[in-house]
Amino acid sequence: IISFLYKSKNTFLLTLAFLYFNSIGITSDFLISIVEKPHEILPLSSIKNAGSIVVLSGMREIDRNQKIFEWKDPDRFFAGIRLYKAGKSKRLIFTGGATPYSGVNVTEGELNRNDAILMGVPKSSVFISDKAKNTLQEAEEISNLFKQENFQSNEIILVTSAFHMKRAQRIFERVGFKIISFPVDFKSKCSKRRLIYN
């Protein structure tokens, strides 16, 4: 608009270059790599045992009309299952993520608990928190769950996406938890990482 108002060809070309640069994959990849730092994909063997494994919501999409539940990215869910089956904790907790105005009453935590049981995790080992709409509420509801169930150890293995881990860890620590971070769902291709299959 400025280039047309002032009839400036240089401004127009600079604007096009700016828009192009900020719309290409390498730029977005670089920016997400900054957010994901310093986290890396971790082998299960590097994670010490803890009182609980806590998996944050944000993995599923809900079709309002057909009530169909689909995965956006199941990395968090499967990381929680892998950690549990590797014996890192005897307790697997999913947060009760609830999207406002979704038109359904079921929470993401309920869906995850059901799927975890189908995958062989004992029903007595799987817990879900009450509904939560954001990370702060997730931390508060997990804290409430610990009080209700009288869980003793406040050291947890926190599972969430790498870009979200720094913020989530700060919030959970503020509520009173000791965090062992297990980042997953890496988006960036810039950082040097190698996949660990174990």
Helices and strands as residue ranges (DSSP letters): H 2-5, H 9-21, H 25-36, G 44-46, E 52-55, E 60-63, E 68-71, H 75-85, E 92-97, H 108-118, G 123-125, E 126-132, H 135-149, E 155-161, H 162-175, E 178-184
